[in-house]
């Protein structure tokens, strides 16, 4: 036998249920747009880990930090190809409000540099 729950008389008459606004409920748990989910030191650790994972060849050449929910990258690299996937990965981290990149890509050979002519004569033929 199941015991009946005691309901005080003032609560015996239930209030009519109103339909719930699901959009309001869903947005109630979202963070404010200008606040980050993670503190900057934790975000910097995540960003550095992502750099080690997605661009291991550039990890030692790039300085990664976080400030006000934005990731800042600075450095000099010789190859720009890993930067595209790294940028995509960093922007997908939780709490990232933006990405500031100041990365200089240095060419392996400088096309503007004049190379000295060969010092010794070459015999062709």
LOSEZA-51600 format. One line per 3 residues: number of its first residue (from 0); for each residue z, y, x of N, C-alpha, C, CB. Coordinates in nm, 3 decimals. Glycine has a CB too. Layout:
REM residues N
NUM	Z/Y/X/Z/Y/X/Z/Y/X/Z/Y/X  ...;
REM end
This chain:
REM residues 125
0	0.000/-0.116/0.083/0.000/0.000/0.000/0.000/0.124/0.089/0.120/-0.001/-0.096  -0.088/0.218/0.060/-0.099/0.340/0.137/-0.015/0.447/0.071/-0.246/0.385/0.149  0.069/0.511/0.151/0.156/0.616/0.097/0.075/0.741/0.073/0.274/0.645/0.193;
3	0.102/0.808/-0.034/0.036/0.933/-0.067/0.095/1.044/0.018/0.050/0.965/-0.219  0.012/1.132/0.067/0.058/1.244/0.147/0.120/1.349/0.056/-0.058/1.306/0.229  0.232/1.403/0.102/0.298/1.506/0.023/0.229/1.640/0.049/0.449/1.514/0.058;
6	0.189/1.707/-0.056/0.126/1.838/-0.048/0.215/1.935/-0.122/-0.019/1.836/-0.106  0.263/2.040/-0.055/0.348/2.138/-0.124/0.270/2.200/-0.242/0.395/2.249/-0.026  0.341/2.237/-0.346/0.274/2.289/-0.467/0.186/2.412/-0.442/0.377/2.323/-0.570;
9	0.225/2.499/-0.348/0.144/2.618/-0.326/0.008/2.585/-0.264/0.218/2.716/-0.236  -0.003/2.466/-0.202/-0.130/2.425/-0.142/-0.200/2.318/-0.225/-0.107/2.374/-0.002  -0.146/2.286/-0.340/-0.202/2.179/-0.421/-0.342/2.213/-0.469/-0.111/2.150/-0.540;
12	-0.365/2.338/-0.501/-0.498/2.378/-0.546/-0.577/2.419/-0.421/-0.491/2.494/-0.652  -0.678/2.344/-0.388/-0.756/2.370/-0.268/-0.851/2.486/-0.289/-0.835/2.245/-0.227  -0.870/2.561/-0.185/-0.966/2.672/-0.191/-1.107/2.615/-0.189/-0.945/2.771/-0.072;
15	-1.198/2.679/-0.258/-1.335/2.627/-0.259/-1.395/2.635/-0.118/-1.424/2.707/-0.359  -1.468/2.531/-0.083/-1.531/2.526/0.048/-1.658/2.609/0.048/-1.561/2.380/0.089  -1.672/2.691/0.149/-1.792/2.771/0.164/-1.879/2.707/0.271/-1.759/2.919/0.200;
18	-2.009/2.716/0.256/-2.095/2.657/0.359/-2.074/2.728/0.493/-2.244/2.666/0.317  -2.074/2.648/0.599/-2.048/2.701/0.732/-2.179/2.746/0.796/-1.977/2.595/0.820  -2.176/2.859/0.861/-2.292/2.909/0.933/-2.299/2.836/1.067/-2.285/3.065/0.953;
21	-2.395/2.744/1.080/-2.404/2.663/1.201/-2.445/2.746/1.323/-2.504/2.549/1.180  -2.526/2.849/1.302/-2.566/2.933/1.415/-2.446/3.006/1.473/-2.673/3.034/1.371  -2.359/3.055/1.387/-2.240/3.125/1.435/-2.149/3.030/1.510/-2.164/3.191/1.318;
24	-2.140/2.907/1.461/-2.057/2.807/1.528/-2.115/2.772/1.665/-2.044/2.681/1.442  -2.246/2.758/1.670/-2.310/2.722/1.797/-2.296/2.833/1.900/-2.457/2.690/1.775  -2.311/2.957/1.858/-2.302/3.067/1.954/-2.159/3.104/1.988/-2.374/3.188/1.899;
27	-2.063/3.055/1.913/-1.923/3.087/1.943/-1.880/3.027/2.076/-1.833/3.037/1.832  -1.943/2.918/2.117/-1.903/2.850/2.240/-1.990/2.886/2.359/-1.905/2.702/2.219  -2.091/2.970/2.338/-2.176/3.011/2.449/-2.107/3.124/2.526/-2.315/3.056/2.399;
30	-2.128/3.128/2.659/-2.066/3.236/2.736/-2.135/3.368/2.709/-2.070/3.204/2.886  -2.064/3.475/2.739/-2.123/3.608/2.727/-2.237/3.616/2.828/-2.016/3.720/2.752  -2.343/3.685/2.792/-2.464/3.687/2.874/-2.439/3.737/3.016/-2.570/3.771/2.808;
33	-2.351/3.834/3.034/-2.333/3.891/3.167/-2.221/3.823/3.246/-2.304/4.038/3.155  -2.158/3.721/3.191/-2.054/3.652/3.266/-2.108/3.521/3.319/-1.928/3.628/3.177  -2.062/3.481/3.435/-2.109/3.356/3.492/-2.010/3.245/3.457/-2.127/3.368/3.644;
36	-2.062/3.125/3.451/-1.978/3.010/3.420/-1.888/2.974/3.537/-2.064/2.891/3.382  -1.934/3.002/3.657/-1.860/2.965/3.777/-1.824/3.089/3.857/-1.942/2.867/3.864  -1.712/3.085/3.928/-1.682/3.197/4.018/-1.782/3.198/4.134/-1.536/3.187/4.072;
39	-1.799/3.311/4.196/-1.899/3.326/4.302/-1.881/3.228/4.418/-1.895/3.465/4.354  -1.758/3.200/4.466/-1.746/3.103/4.575/-1.796/2.963/4.536/-1.601/3.094/4.620  -1.767/2.921/4.414/-1.815/2.790/4.369/-1.967/2.790/4.353/-1.749/2.750/4.237;
42	-2.020/2.900/4.305/-2.165/2.912/4.289/-2.234/2.911/4.425/-2.201/3.040/4.213  -2.172/2.973/4.525/-2.228/2.973/4.660/-2.230/2.833/4.719/-2.149/3.067/4.750  -2.125/2.755/4.694/-2.120/2.617/4.743/-2.230/2.534/4.676/-1.981/2.553/4.717;
45	-2.247/2.550/4.546/-2.354/2.479/4.475/-2.491/2.518/4.530/-2.347/2.507/4.324  -2.511/2.646/4.554/-2.640/2.693/4.605/-2.666/2.639/4.745/-2.644/2.846/4.605  -2.564/2.637/4.830/-2.581/2.584/4.966/-2.610/2.434/4.961/-2.455/2.612/5.051;
48	-2.544/2.363/4.871/-2.569/2.220/4.855/-2.712/2.196/4.807/-2.469/2.157/4.757  -2.758/2.277/4.713/-2.896/2.265/4.665/-2.995/2.295/4.777/-2.921/2.360/4.546  -2.962/2.390/4.863/-3.049/2.421/4.977/-3.055/2.303/5.072/-2.999/2.546/5.050;
51	-2.941/2.240/5.099/-2.938/2.122/5.186/-3.018/2.007/5.125/-2.794/2.078/5.211  -3.018/1.998/4.993/-3.084/1.886/4.925/-3.234/1.910/4.909/-3.020/1.864/4.788  -3.273/2.029/4.862/-3.413/2.053/4.828/-3.495/2.109/4.944/-3.421/2.147/4.713;
54	-3.431/2.167/5.043/-3.503/2.220/5.159/-3.423/2.194/5.285/-3.531/2.372/5.143  -3.406/2.067/5.323/-3.321/2.037/5.440/-3.375/2.096/5.570/-3.306/1.888/5.455  -3.506/2.114/5.580/-3.561/2.172/5.703/-3.530/2.320/5.715/-3.712/2.150/5.707;
57	-3.503/2.386/5.602/-3.474/2.529/5.603/-3.326/2.561/5.592/-3.548/2.596/5.491  -3.243/2.460/5.570/-3.101/2.483/5.542/-3.030/2.557/5.655/-3.032/2.351/5.517  -3.067/2.530/5.779/-3.000/2.597/5.890/-3.058/2.736/5.917/-3.010/2.512/6.016;
60	-3.173/2.767/5.859/-3.238/2.895/5.885/-3.213/2.999/5.776/-3.386/2.874/5.899  -3.156/2.956/5.662/-3.136/3.046/5.549/-2.987/3.064/5.523/-3.207/2.991/5.422  -2.945/3.188/5.506/-2.807/3.218/5.467/-2.802/3.232/5.316/-2.756/3.349/5.537;
63	-2.713/3.155/5.252/-2.702/3.154/5.106/-2.564/3.205/5.068/-2.726/3.011/5.048  -2.559/3.299/4.974/-2.432/3.352/4.922/-2.449/3.381/4.774/-2.388/3.480/5.001  -2.339/3.415/4.709/-2.342/3.449/4.566/-2.259/3.574/4.542/-2.290/3.331/4.478;
66	-2.309/3.659/4.454/-2.238/3.782/4.421/-2.268/3.819/4.276/-2.279/3.898/4.517  -2.164/3.828/4.196/-2.175/3.864/4.054/-2.270/3.770/3.979/-2.222/4.008/4.039  -2.265/3.642/4.010/-2.348/3.544/3.941/-2.491/3.536/3.990/-2.349/3.575/3.796;
69	-2.526/3.613/4.091/-2.661/3.610/4.148/-2.656/3.544/4.284/-2.721/3.753/4.158  -2.754/3.461/4.313/-2.763/3.395/4.443/-2.847/3.482/4.535/-2.824/3.251/4.430  -2.798/3.501/4.657/-2.871/3.580/4.756/-2.908/3.489/4.872/-2.786/3.702/4.805;
72	-3.037/3.493/4.909/-3.087/3.415/5.021/-3.150/3.510/5.122/-3.190/3.307/4.974  -3.120/3.489/5.249/-3.178/3.572/5.355/-3.201/3.486/5.477/-3.085/3.693/5.389  -3.306/3.516/5.550/-3.332/3.443/5.673/-3.478/3.448/5.713/-3.289/3.301/5.657;
75	-3.508/3.376/5.821/-3.644/3.367/5.874/-3.681/3.219/5.877/-3.656/3.432/6.017  -3.795/3.185/5.822/-3.841/3.046/5.820/-3.982/3.039/5.877/-3.836/2.987/5.676  -4.020/2.922/5.921/-4.153/2.900/5.973/-4.248/2.840/5.872/-4.147/2.814/6.093;
78	-4.193/2.785/5.763/-4.276/2.718/5.663/-4.229/2.759/5.525/-4.271/2.563/5.680  -4.319/2.812/5.444/-4.281/2.862/5.312/-4.293/2.758/5.202/-4.365/2.981/5.277  -4.351/2.643/5.230/-4.376/2.546/5.123/-4.250/2.494/5.054/-4.453/2.429/5.178;
81	-4.136/2.470/5.122/-4.017/2.423/5.049/-3.949/2.530/4.965/-3.918/2.367/5.147  -3.985/2.656/4.983/-3.917/2.764/4.911/-3.944/2.759/4.761/-3.960/2.898/4.966  -4.061/2.712/4.720/-4.095/2.709/4.578/-4.002/2.615/4.502/-4.241/2.666/4.558;
84	-3.985/2.493/4.552/-3.896/2.398/4.483/-3.750/2.441/4.495/-3.914/2.256/4.539  -3.714/2.502/4.606/-3.576/2.550/4.623/-3.546/2.662/4.524/-3.553/2.599/4.767  -3.638/2.753/4.506/-3.620/2.863/4.412/-3.602/2.809/4.270/-3.739/2.960/4.417;
87	-3.684/2.713/4.231/-3.674/2.653/4.098/-3.540/2.583/4.080/-3.789/2.553/4.075  -3.494/2.512/4.182/-3.367/2.441/4.173/-3.249/2.537/4.164/-3.349/2.348/4.293  -3.253/2.645/4.241/-3.142/2.741/4.240/-3.132/2.813/4.107/-3.159/2.842/4.352;
90	-3.244/2.845/4.046/-3.241/2.914/3.917/-3.192/2.825/3.804/-3.378/2.968/3.884  -3.195/2.694/3.824/-3.148/2.601/3.721/-3.001/2.564/3.736/-3.231/2.476/3.725  -2.934/2.614/3.837/-2.791/2.586/3.853/-2.713/2.655/3.741/-2.740/2.634/3.992;
93	-2.604/2.593/3.695/-2.525/2.657/3.588/-2.459/2.785/3.636/-2.418/2.560/3.535  -2.470/2.889/3.556/-2.404/3.015/3.587/-2.485/3.111/3.672/-2.279/2.988/3.655  -2.607/3.075/3.709/-2.689/3.162/3.793/-2.753/3.269/3.705/-2.797/3.082/3.869;
96	-2.726/3.395/3.739/-2.783/3.506/3.664/-2.912/3.558/3.724/-2.684/3.617/3.655  -2.942/3.518/3.846/-3.065/3.563/3.910/-3.068/3.520/4.056/-3.079/3.714/3.900  -3.177/3.550/4.120/-3.197/3.509/4.258/-3.258/3.625/4.336/-3.288/3.384/4.267;
99	-3.195/3.662/4.446/-3.246/3.766/4.535/-3.283/3.698/4.666/-3.140/3.881/4.557  -3.412/3.701/4.699/-3.459/3.636/4.822/-3.513/3.739/4.918/-3.567/3.530/4.790  -3.459/3.740/5.038/-3.511/3.820/5.148/-3.538/3.724/5.262/-3.411/3.936/5.190;
102	-3.644/3.648/5.246/-3.679/3.545/5.343/-3.812/3.583/5.407/-3.688/3.404/5.276  -3.813/3.591/5.537/-3.934/3.624/5.612/-3.997/3.495/5.661/-3.903/3.719/5.731  -4.124/3.478/5.632/-4.198/3.361/5.679/-4.272/3.402/5.805/-4.297/3.305/5.569;
105	-4.237/3.338/5.915/-4.298/3.370/6.043/-4.409/3.271/6.072/-4.194/3.370/6.157  -4.525/3.323/6.109/-4.637/3.236/6.144/-4.609/3.168/6.277/-4.770/3.316/6.149  -4.660/3.047/6.291/-4.641/2.975/6.417/-4.718/3.043/6.530/-4.685/2.829/6.403;
108	-4.836/3.092/6.499/-4.911/3.169/6.597/-4.942/3.304/6.536/-5.042/3.095/6.641  -4.930/3.406/6.613/-4.952/3.541/6.564/-5.100/3.576/6.580/-4.863/3.643/6.638  -5.173/3.598/6.469/-5.316/3.627/6.482/-5.343/3.764/6.544/-5.382/3.620/6.347;
111	-5.246/3.854/6.547/-5.267/3.987/6.604/-5.241/3.990/6.754/-5.179/4.087/6.535  -5.182/3.886/6.805/-5.149/3.884/6.947/-5.275/3.851/7.028/-5.037/3.780/6.976  -5.294/3.923/7.135/-5.409/3.894/7.222/-5.365/3.794/7.328/-5.465/4.024/7.288;
114	-5.440/3.690/7.340/-5.409/3.587/7.437/-5.491/3.615/7.563/-5.439/3.444/7.381  -5.428/3.602/7.679/-5.501/3.631/7.804/-5.614/3.530/7.826/-5.404/3.629/7.924  -5.718/3.578/7.889/-5.831/3.489/7.920/-5.786/3.387/8.024/-5.954/3.570/7.972;
117	-5.857/3.279/8.029/-5.823/3.173/8.124/-5.832/3.228/8.266/-5.918/3.051/8.107  -5.732/3.197/8.347/-5.726/3.250/8.482/-5.817/3.175/8.579/-5.583/3.245/8.532  -5.851/3.054/8.546/-5.936/2.977/8.635/-6.073/2.956/8.569/-5.871/2.841/8.672;
120	-6.173/2.947/8.651/-6.308/2.931/8.598/-6.328/2.788/8.553/-6.414/2.971/8.703  -6.402/2.774/8.448/-6.431/2.640/8.397/-6.579/2.612/8.417/-6.392/2.627/8.246  -6.606/2.494/8.466/-6.745/2.455/8.486/-6.789/2.372/8.367/-6.763/2.376/8.620;
123	-6.892/2.415/8.302/-6.946/2.341/8.189/-7.082/2.289/8.229/-6.954/2.430/8.060  -7.106/2.164/8.210/-7.241/2.114/8.233/-7.244/1.996/8.311/-7.323/2.211/8.297;
REM end
